[in-house]
Amino acid sequence: MAPTGVTRSRLHDILATHIGLEPEVVDGATDSSLADLGVDSIGLIELQKAVSDEYDTELPDEAHAWSLDQIIDHLNSTTRKAS
């Protein structure tokens, strides 16, 4: 069963672990898009896989231009719908 709710802390952990972003880059970057943080297309694919594996939901390709808060909101709304 997938965990309920995606927290900012967990998203930061995923970005650091699966994409290799330094935690200090991610901290306080809630308004920055993945592209602004330097996440390339391969990084987006890694994030999509990690999110799919952990939360059993999809992250669209457009998420590359989304802020971290938008990503969290999307994931939380889609995981609630799937429950």
Secondary structure, DSSP 8 states (H G I E B T S, - for coil): ---S---HHHHHHHIIIII---HHHHTT-TTSBTTTTT--HHHHHHHHHHHHHHHS----GGGGGSBHHHHHHHHHHHHHHH-
